[in-house]
Each structure stands twice: as structure tokens, then as C-alpha cells.
Amino acid sequence: MLKYGVMLGVLALLLTAYTIHSQEKGIIIINNDSDYLLSDVKVKYTSAKRVDALGNLPAHTSYTYKIHYTDSEDSVTIHYTDHEQRTRSVTAVPYAGKYDKQSYVVNIN
């Protein structure tokens, strides 16, 4: 009976270690939690002046975007047009450096 408890403990430890290790770094998860389509979604880098057009993001969906790091620090902003045809922006990554890769989640309601 003790062997089964030890085996169960080891399996739980391995599963926890795998879960922590498998989390991807250097991404932005954009969640459209609204009931409306977000159109003309773009990712803009402040310092690098890079703009990546993502297109439309349907209601209640997510998009995983891989951050493109450069040798200098940067900030990343998400721009989109809402259902009332207003252009909006939200800061997704206030400070990004390739030596400090993080994962970010942006929820748009």
C-alpha cells in the first residue's frame, strides 16, 4: 500500500513539473470576450515600428500571437475596430525584452 502512495506522489510531481515547463513564453493571448466581431486587429511595436495585421477576431474567440523580439526593448500595443466602428487600443506588453520572455493575456470585453 505504501508503494502505491509513493508512486502516486511521484506521478503527481512529474505532472506538475511538466505543466510548469510546458507553458510557452514570448506570446500574447488575445481574448475577444465581447459579443461582437473585432475587425482590423493589429499588433504594433513602439520602438521597432513593426505592425502585424491579424485581421478579424470573432466574438468569444482567442488568438495566440508570438512576440517578435529584437535586440532592444520594446512595447506592444493591440489596435482594433469595435462594433461601433471606433478604433481602440490597449497596451499588451508595456516592456518586452528578449532576455526576459513572458506570456501575456489581453482580454477585450
C-alpha positions in Angstrom: 0.0 0.0 0.0 2.9 2.4 0.8 4.4 1.7 -2.7 1.2 2.9 -4.4 1.2 6.1 -2.3 4.8 6.8 -3.3 4.2 6.0 -7.0 1.1 8.3 -6.9 3.2 11.1 -5.3 6.0 10.7 -7.9 3.4 10.8 -10.8 1.8 14.0 -9.3 5.2 15.6 -9.0 6.1 14.8 -12.6 2.8 16.1 -13.9 3.2 19.3 -12.0 6.8 19.8 -13.3 5.7 19.1 -16.9 2.8 21.6 -16.6 5.1 24.4 -15.4 7.7 23.6 -18.0 5.2 23.4 -20.9 3.9 27.0 -20.6 5.0 28.8 -23.6 6.9 32.1 -23.2 7.0 35.0 -25.6 3.4 35.0 -26.6 0.3 37.3 -26.3 -3.1 35.6 -26.0 -5.8 38.0 -27.2 -9.2 37.1 -25.9 -12.3 38.6 -27.5 -14.7 38.2 -24.6 -17.3 40.5 -26.2 -20.4 39.6 -28.2 -19.1 41.3 -31.3 -16.6 40.9 -34.0 -13.3 42.9 -33.6 -12.1 44.0 -37.0 -8.8 45.2 -38.4 -6.8 43.8 -35.4 -3.2 44.9 -35.5 -0.2 44.4 -33.2 2.1 47.4 -33.2 5.6 47.6 -31.8 6.5 51.1 -30.5 10.3 51.1 -30.9 10.7 48.8 -33.8 7.9 50.4 -35.8 6.7 47.0 -36.8 2.9 46.4 -37.5 1.4 42.9 -37.9 -2.1 42.8 -39.2 -4.1 39.9 -37.7 -7.4 40.6 -39.5 -10.7 39.9 -37.7 -11.3 38.3 -34.3 -14.8 36.8 -34.0 -16.8 37.1 -30.7 -15.8 34.8 -27.9 -12.6 33.6 -29.6 -8.9 33.8 -28.8 -5.8 34.3 -30.9 -2.2 33.4 -29.8 0.4 35.8 -31.2 4.1 35.1 -31.0 6.1 38.2 -29.9 8.9 39.1 -32.3 11.8 40.2 -30.1 14.7 42.5 -31.3 18.0 43.4 -29.7 16.4 46.4 -28.0 13.5 46.7 -25.5 10.0 47.5 -26.9 6.4 47.8 -26.0 3.5 46.2 -27.8 0.0 47.6 -28.4 -3.1 45.9 -29.8 -5.2 48.1 -32.1 -8.7 47.1 -33.3 -12.0 48.5 -34.5 -15.0 47.6 -32.4 -18.6 47.0 -33.4 -19.4 50.7 -33.2 -16.6 51.4 -35.8 -14.4 53.1 -33.1 -10.7 52.5 -33.3 -9.4 51.4 -29.9 -6.0 50.4 -28.5 -4.8 48.5 -25.4 -1.2 48.0 -24.2 -0.5 44.3 -24.3 3.2 44.4 -23.3 4.5 47.5 -21.6 8.1 46.3 -21.6 9.4 43.5 -23.7 13.0 42.2 -23.9 14.3 39.0 -25.4 16.3 38.3 -22.3 13.0 38.4 -20.2 10.4 36.5 -22.2 7.0 36.4 -20.7 3.5 35.4 -21.6 0.7 37.9 -21.6 -3.1 37.8 -21.8 -5.2 40.6 -23.2 -9.0 40.4 -22.5 -11.2 42.6 -24.6 -14.7 42.9 -23.4 
